[in-house]
Amino acid sequence: MSPFDAILLFLAGFVSGAANAVAGGGTFITFSAMTLVGVPPIVANATSSVTQFPGYITSTLAYASDIRHFWRQALLLCLISALGALAGALILLALDNPSFRALVPWLLLAATALFAAGPWLKPAPKPGHQPAVGSFAGSLVQFLTSIYGGFFGAGMGVMMLATLGLTQAGDYHRLNAMKNMLAVVIAAIAILVFVSGGVVAWPQAIVMIPGGALGGYAGVWIAKRVPQNVVRGFVVGVGLFLAFYYFAKG
């Protein structure tokens, strides 16, 4: 790994952690940075889960005051997320690199479209009502979202913000805090599967982890001060560019 590659991966980790803390989409950045430096697609995807994990933790800690109000009710969603992530990660390991590589541009395009549609998928917040954290609809949708998160992860945070907004009550920061909490569970299970399967590129991960941790904490600061449309527009632009890049590359 050259010094240029190391700097690129560190910066990708930071931007990814910040994006995930705000709304999601960080895997767009880490996955693509690793493939650009020659990491195989499945390994790049698995390593992205490892590199983003510290960012999920730090951004969750930054929302500790919000999480204290609902974490007990959210334990069922945590269990459901763990089961879904396990299924998704095992599906990924069942594929080979060429098969997964063919899916990448479609996955990126679908995740980017969902990210862009996020504001219209979520109803108006209802801060005056207690969230129905354990509802059947919310549990089912979270299970499906966590399967996707364990399999690929790009846009997982966006999907959770949209689906939590449809099935739970609460303002943006409450939903974002819950999203970050569930993302920690999904990433932890996926990482256990990927490490046991031997598909993690540890040198690249070690370079990106500090950047992801710093970006995750900084992202909460950004989320509270920078207009969401600005961050969303940046991530959508990155997602579209990468999707068409991988389509053109074949």
C-alpha positions as CSV (number, residue, x, y, z in Angstrom):
1,M,0.0,0.0,0.0
2,S,1.5,3.3,-1.1
3,P,1.4,6.5,0.9
4,F,-1.1,7.9,-1.6
5,D,-3.3,4.9,-1.1
6,A,-3.1,5.3,2.7
7,I,-4.1,8.9,2.6
8,L,-7.0,8.2,0.2
9,L,-8.3,5.5,2.4
10,F,-8.0,7.6,5.6
11,L,-9.9,10.5,4.0
12,A,-12.5,8.0,2.6
13,G,-13.0,6.7,6.1
14,F,-13.5,10.1,7.6
15,V,-16.0,11.2,4.9
16,S,-17.8,7.9,5.2
17,G,-18.1,8.1,9.0
18,A,-19.5,11.7,8.8
19,A,-22.0,10.8,6.1
20,N,-23.3,7.8,8.0
21,A,-23.8,9.9,11.1
22,V,-25.9,12.4,9.2
23,A,-28.1,10.1,7.1
24,G,-26.1,7.2,5.7
25,G,-24.4,6.4,2.4
26,G,-20.9,6.1,3.7
27,T,-20.3,2.7,2.1
28,F,-20.5,4.4,-1.3
29,I,-17.2,6.0,-0.4
30,T,-15.3,3.3,1.5
31,F,-16.2,0.6,-1.0
32,S,-15.2,2.6,-4.0
33,A,-12.0,3.8,-2.4
34,M,-10.9,0.2,-1.7
35,T,-11.8,-1.0,-5.2
36,L,-9.8,1.9,-6.6
37,V,-6.7,0.7,-4.8
38,G,-7.2,-2.9,-6.0
39,V,-9.2,-4.6,-3.3
40,P,-11.6,-7.4,-4.7
41,P,-15.3,-6.4,-4.5
42,I,-16.4,-8.9,-1.8
43,V,-13.4,-8.1,0.4
44,A,-13.9,-4.3,-0.2
45,N,-17.6,-4.7,0.9
46,A,-16.7,-6.7,4.0
47,T,-13.9,-4.4,5.0
48,S,-16.2,-1.4,4.6
49,S,-18.3,-2.9,7.5
50,V,-15.2,-3.1,9.7
51,T,-14.0,0.5,8.9
52,Q,-17.4,2.1,9.5
53,F,-18.1,0.3,12.7
54,P,-16.2,2.8,14.9
55,G,-18.1,5.6,13.2
56,Y,-21.4,3.9,14.1
57,I,-20.3,3.7,17.7
58,T,-19.1,7.3,18.1
59,S,-22.2,8.7,16.4
60,T,-24.4,6.5,18.6
61,L,-22.5,7.8,21.7
62,A,-23.1,11.3,20.6
63,Y,-26.8,10.6,20.6
64,A,-26.6,9.0,24.1
65,S,-29.1,11.5,25.7
66,D,-31.7,10.6,23.1
67,I,-31.1,6.9,23.2
68,R,-31.6,6.8,27.0
69,H,-35.3,7.5,26.5
70,F,-36.1,4.5,24.2
71,W,-33.3,1.9,24.3
72,R,-35.3,-0.6,26.3
73,Q,-38.2,-0.6,23.8
74,A,-35.7,-0.9,21.0
75,L,-34.2,-4.2,22.2
76,L,-36.6,-6.2,20.0
77,L,-35.5,-4.3,17.0
78,C,-31.9,-4.9,17.9
79,L,-32.5,-8.7,18.0
80,I,-34.4,-8.6,14.7
81,S,-31.6,-6.5,13.1
82,A,-29.0,-9.1,14.3
83,L,-30.9,-11.9,12.7
84,G,-31.3,-10.0,9.4
85,A,-27.7,-9.0,9.3
86,L,-26.6,-12.6,9.8
87,A,-28.7,-13.7,6.9
88,G,-27.5,-10.9,4.6
89,A,-23.8,-11.5,5.5
90,L,-24.1,-15.3,4.8
91,I,-25.7,-14.5,1.4
92,L,-22.7,-12.4,0.5
93,L,-20.2,-15.1,1.4
94,A,-22.1,-17.5,-0.8
95,L,-21.3,-15.4,-3.9
96,D,-18.0,-15.2,-5.8
97,N,-16.3,-11.9,-6.7
98,P,-17.5,-11.9,-10.4
99,S,-21.1,-12.4,-9.4
100,F,-21.0,-9.8,-6.7
101,R,-19.1,-7.4,-9.1
102,A,-22.0,-7.6,-11.6
103,L,-24.4,-6.6,-8.9
104,V,-22.4,-3.6,-7.6
105,P,-23.6,-0.9,-10.0
106,W,-27.2,-2.0,-9.6
107,L,-26.9,-2.0,-5.9
108,L,-25.3,1.5,-5.9
109,L,-28.0,2.9,-8.3
110,A,-30.8,1.4,-6.2
111,A,-29.3,2.7,-2.9
112,T,-28.8,6.2,-4.4
113,A,-32.3,6.3,-5.7
114,L,-33.6,5.4,-2.3
115,F,-31.4,7.9,-0.6
116,A,-32.6,10.7,-3.0
117,A,-36.2,9.7,-2.3
118,G,-35.7,9.6,1.5
119,P,-37.4,13.0,2.3
120,W,-40.6,11.9,0.5
121,L,-40.7,8.4,2.0
122,K,-40.9,9.7,5.5
123,P,-44.2,11.2,6.8
124,A,-44.2,14.4,8.9
125,P,-42.7,13.8,12.3
126,K,-45.0,13.3,15.3
127,P,-42.8,14.5,18.3
128,G,-45.8,14.5,20.6
129,H,-46.4,10.7,20.5
130,Q,-44.6,7.8,21.9
131,P,-42.9,5.7,19.2
132,A,-44.5,2.3,18.6
133,V,-41.0,0.7,18.6
134,G,-42.2,-2.9,18.8
135,S,-44.9,-2.8,16.2
136,F,-45.2,-5.8,13.8
137,A,-44.9,-3.6,10.7
138,G,-41.8,-1.9,12.1
139,S,-40.2,-5.2,13.0
140,L,-40.8,-6.8,9.6
141,V,-39.5,-3.8,7.7
142,Q,-36.4,-3.6,10.0
143,F,-35.7,-7.3,9.4
144,L,-35.7,-6.8,5.6
145,T,-33.6,-3.6,5.9
146,S,-31.0,-5.4,8.1
147,I,-30.7,-8.3,5.5
148,Y,-29.7,-5.7,3.0
149,G,-27.4,-4.0,5.5
150,G,-25.6,-7.3,6.2
151,F,-25.3,-8.0,2.5
152,F,-24.1,-4.7,1.1
153,G,-24.8,-1.7,3.4
154,A,-24.6,1.2,1.0
155,G,-27.7,3.3,1.7
156,M,-28.6,1.2,4.8
157,G,-28.8,4.3,7.0
158,V,-31.1,6.0,4.5
159,M,-33.3,2.9,4.3
160,M,-33.6,2.8,8.1
161,L,-34.3,6.6,8.4
162,A,-37.1,6.1,5.8
163,T,-38.6,3.0,7.2
164,L,-38.3,4.1,10.9
165,G,-40.0,7.3,9.8
166,L,-42.9,5.3,8.3
167,T,-43.3,2.9,11.3
168,Q,-42.2,5.0,14.3
169,A,-43.0,8.4,15.7
170,G,-40.4,11.1,16.7
171,D,-38.4,13.9,15.3
172,Y,-35.4,13.6,13.0
173,H,-32.8,13.4,15.8
174,R,-34.7,10.7,17.6
175,L,-35.0,8.6,14.5
176,N,-31.4,9.2,13.6
177,A,-30.3,8.1,17.1
178,M,-32.3,4.9,16.7
179,K,-30.9,4.4,13.2
180,N,-27.3,4.7,14.5
181,M,-28.0,2.3,17.4
182,L,-29.4,-0.4,15.1
183,A,-26.6,0.2,12.6
184,V,-24.1,-0.8,15.3
185,V,-25.9,-4.1,15.8
186,I,-26.1,-4.9,12.1
187,A,-22.5,-4.0,11.5
188,A,-21.3,-6.0,14.5
189,I,-23.0,-9.2,13.3
190,A,-21.8,-8.8,9.7
191,I,-18.3,-8.2,10.9
192,L,-18.3,-11.4,12.9
193,V,-19.4,-13.3,9.8
194,F,-16.9,-11.6,7.5
195,V,-14.0,-12.1,9.9
196,S,-14.8,-15.8,10.3
197,G,-15.0,-16.1,6.6
198,G,-11.5,-14.5,6.1
199,V,-12.7,-11.8,3.7
200,V,-11.4,-8.7,5.6
201,A,-8.4,-6.7,4.2
202,W,-6.9,-5.7,7.6
203,P,-4.1,-3.4,6.4
204,Q,-6.6,-1.2,4.6
205,A,-9.1,-1.4,7.5
206,I,-6.5,-0.3,10.0
207,V,-5.8,2.8,7.9
208,M,-9.5,3.7,7.5
209,I,-10.8,3.0,11.1
210,P,-9.4,6.1,12.7
211,G,-10.8,8.3,9.9
212,G,-14.2,6.6,10.3
213,A,-14.3,7.1,14.1
214,L,-13.4,10.8,13.8
215,G,-15.9,11.3,11.0
216,G,-18.7,9.5,12.9
217,Y,-18.4,11.9,15.8
218,A,-18.0,15.0,13.5
219,G,-21.0,13.9,11.5
220,V,-23.4,14.5,14.5
221,W,-22.0,18.1,14.7
222,I,-22.6,18.4,10.9
223,A,-26.1,17.0,11.2
224,K,-27.1,19.6,13.7
225,R,-25.6,22.6,11.8
226,V,-25.4,21.9,8.0
227,P,-28.7,21.8,6.0
228,Q,-29.7,18.2,5.2
229,N,-30.2,19.1,1.6
230,V,-26.6,20.0,1.2
231,V,-25.3,16.7,2.7
232,R,-28.0,14.7,0.8
233,G,-27.0,16.3,-2.5
234,F,-23.4,15.4,-1.9
235,V,-24.1,11.8,-1.2
236,V,-26.5,11.4,-4.1
237,G,-23.9,12.9,-6.4
238,V,-21.2,10.5,-5.2
239,G,-23.6,7.6,-5.5
240,L,-24.6,8.4,-9.1
241,F,-21.1,9.0,-10.2
242,L,-19.9,5.6,-8.7
243,A,-22.9,3.7,-10.1
244,F,-22.3,4.9,-13.7
245,Y,-18.5,4.5,-13.2
246,Y,-19.0,0.8,-12.4
247,F,-21.6,0.4,-15.3
248,A,-19.0,1.9,-17.7
249,K,-16.2,-0.2,-16.3
250,G,-18.2,-3.3,-16.8
